[in-house]
Amino acid sequence: MTGVFKKLFLPLICIVYALLYMATSVPDKCYEDCQKINELNEALSVNRSAYFYGSGRCTYNGQSDTLCVSVKDTLGINWDLFADTVCSIATQQGLLRQKIFILSSGAFPPDTLARKECP
């Protein structure tokens, strides 16, 4: 009987540990929001790769309604119009009532080129 107990002891401990880990782990709250932001990035990168670098949440707490869009400060681009475009595409992707900040990534700290609050 002790031979069977010795063979099952380690797998039993591993199973108990795995169950405790799954029960106490925090679920990923970012999945749906991150998916929408990735779709926003894909939509914005079409025909804008010369000056659009990417977008993401300005804060990392996951409960933010603020999007920071990183761009290359290029002459001839109307940044207020680009902020309207970002707002429109974000609303189409399901990111409602966002605050949009268009930031120049060529400077530190980043320079704010445009701001927009989406309806």
DOTI-326951 format. One line per field, with one value per residue (C-alpha): x, y, z; residue in one letter. Coordinates in nm, 2 decimals. Each point is the difference from the previous one (the first is absolute). Example, Ala and Ser with C-alpha at 12.3 -4.5 7.8 and 13.67 -1.06 7.14 Angstrom:
<rs>
px <- 1.23,0.14;
py <- -0.45,0.34;
pz <- 0.78,-0.07;
nutor <- A,S;
</rs>
This chain:
<rs>
px <- 0.00,0.28,0.15,-0.33,-0.01,0.36,-0.08,-0.32,0.13,0.19,-0.27,-0.27,0.20,0.04,-0.37,-0.09,0.25,-0.14,-0.36,0.10,0.19,-0.30,-0.24,0.21,0.14,-0.14,-0.19,0.14,-0.22,0.19,-0.10,-0.30,0.14,0.34,-0.17,-0.19,0.32,0.18,-0.28,0.02,0.37,-0.05,-0.27,0.22,0.31,-0.16,0.14,0.15,0.32,0.22,-0.11,-0.21,0.19,-0.27,-0.25,-0.07,-0.13,0.17,-0.02,0.05,-0.28,-0.24,-0.29,0.11,-0.20,0.30,0.19,0.34,0.09,0.37,0.09,0.29,-0.04,-0.02,-0.07,-0.32,-0.20,-0.31,0.02,-0.35,-0.14,0.20,-0.13,-0.36,0.10,0.13,-0.31,-0.23,0.19,0.02,-0.38,-0.04,0.22,-0.22,0.23,-0.26,0.04,0.38,0.24,0.25,0.35,0.22,0.36,0.32,0.24,0.31,0.03,0.04,-0.23,-0.24,-0.16,-0.38,-0.10,-0.38,-0.27,-0.35,-0.29,-0.21,-0.38;
py <- 0.00,0.24,-0.05,0.11,0.30,0.10,-0.01,0.21,0.25,0.23,0.01,0.06,0.30,0.14,-0.03,0.17,0.28,0.05,0.02,0.26,0.20,0.00,0.09,0.30,0.14,0.33,-0.02,0.20,0.31,0.14,-0.26,0.17,0.35,-0.10,-0.17,0.32,0.21,-0.24,0.03,0.38,-0.02,-0.22,0.24,0.31,-0.14,-0.03,0.28,0.17,-0.20,0.31,0.18,-0.24,-0.22,-0.15,0.06,-0.13,0.09,0.29,-0.17,-0.37,-0.06,-0.13,0.22,0.30,0.18,0.18,-0.10,0.13,-0.01,0.01,0.18,0.15,0.38,0.05,0.33,0.02,-0.22,0.15,-0.16,0.12,-0.18,-0.31,0.01,0.01,-0.30,-0.19,0.08,-0.12,-0.33,-0.06,0.04,-0.24,-0.25,0.03,0.23,0.25,0.34,0.00,0.29,0.00,0.15,0.02,0.00,0.07,-0.29,0.19,0.20,-0.08,0.07,-0.06,0.32,0.00,0.09,-0.04,-0.09,-0.13,-0.12,-0.25,0.02;
pz <- 0.00,0.07,-0.35,-0.16,0.24,-0.09,-0.37,0.03,0.26,-0.25,-0.27,0.27,0.14,-0.35,-0.07,0.32,-0.07,-0.35,0.13,0.26,-0.26,-0.24,0.28,0.12,-0.33,-0.12,-0.33,-0.29,-0.02,-0.29,-0.26,-0.15,0.03,-0.14,-0.29,-0.09,0.03,-0.23,-0.25,0.03,-0.07,-0.31,-0.13,0.06,-0.15,-0.35,-0.21,0.30,0.06,-0.08,0.32,0.22,0.24,0.23,0.27,0.34,0.34,0.17,0.33,0.09,0.24,-0.26,0.10,-0.20,-0.27,-0.13,-0.32,-0.08,-0.37,-0.09,-0.32,-0.18,-0.01,-0.37,-0.18,-0.20,0.23,0.16,0.35,0.10,-0.30,0.07,0.36,-0.15,-0.21,0.30,0.19,-0.28,-0.05,0.38,0.03,-0.29,0.18,0.32,0.19,0.11,0.17,-0.03,0.06,-0.28,0.04,-0.32,0.13,-0.19,0.07,-0.12,0.32,0.37,0.17,-0.29,-0.14,-0.02,-0.36,0.04,0.25,-0.06,0.21,-0.19,0.04;
nutor <- M,T,G,V,F,K,K,L,F,L,P,L,I,C,I,V,Y,A,L,L,Y,M,A,T,S,V,P,D,K,C,Y,E,D,C,Q,K,I,N,E,L,N,E,A,L,S,V,N,R,S,A,Y,F,Y,G,S,G,R,C,T,Y,N,G,Q,S,D,T,L,C,V,S,V,K,D,T,L,G,I,N,W,D,L,F,A,D,T,V,C,S,I,A,T,Q,Q,G,L,L,R,Q,K,I,F,I,L,S,S,G,A,F,P,P,D,T,L,A,R,K,E,C,P;
</rs>
